[in-house]
Amino acid sequence: MMSLSEKFGNDKGDKRMYTLPQTFCDTITHLYPHKSQKWLADFPQLIRYCEQRWGITIHSHFPLSYHFVAPARKADGSELVVKLFVEPSELLHEQEALTAIAGENTVKIVASDAEKGILLLEKLSPGCPLSSLSTKEEAALIAARL
């Protein structure tokens, strides 16, 4: 698995940029018209900031909707998930909800930077998105058990 920092290059003059899917860029541009262009322009620095601050390597992203979400690995080999929010207030709502329902069956917050819209979560494996289940009823039953 290639890390995003490898795609970004290094401090020796290699300035290759990581390309986000156009559908993701279109979605956040539509949802956040006043913030999206700056967020997209600052995206490479945001990835580097995360990697340096928490000593992690961020890998290729999961399928994206309107938040950037990608697996990451710490130097000790433990795995995390990085979630980047264009609108930091959405991070606060998610953080509040995860804290309120914290328990054995919920993902745990490892770290966050609300000002920059960064949430580090434990990586739960194995798993699959509820949307991938065969019926909405099955997904609803699993969600209700949480």
Buried (B, 14 or more C-beta within 10 A) or exposed (E): EEBBBBBBBEEEEEEEEBEBEEEBBEBBBEEBEEBBEEBBEEBBEBBBBBBEEBEBBBBEBBEBEBBBBBBBBBEEEEBBBBBBBBBBEBBBEBBEEBEEEEEEEBBEBBBBBEEBBBBBBBBEEEEEEEEEBEEEEEBEEEEEEE
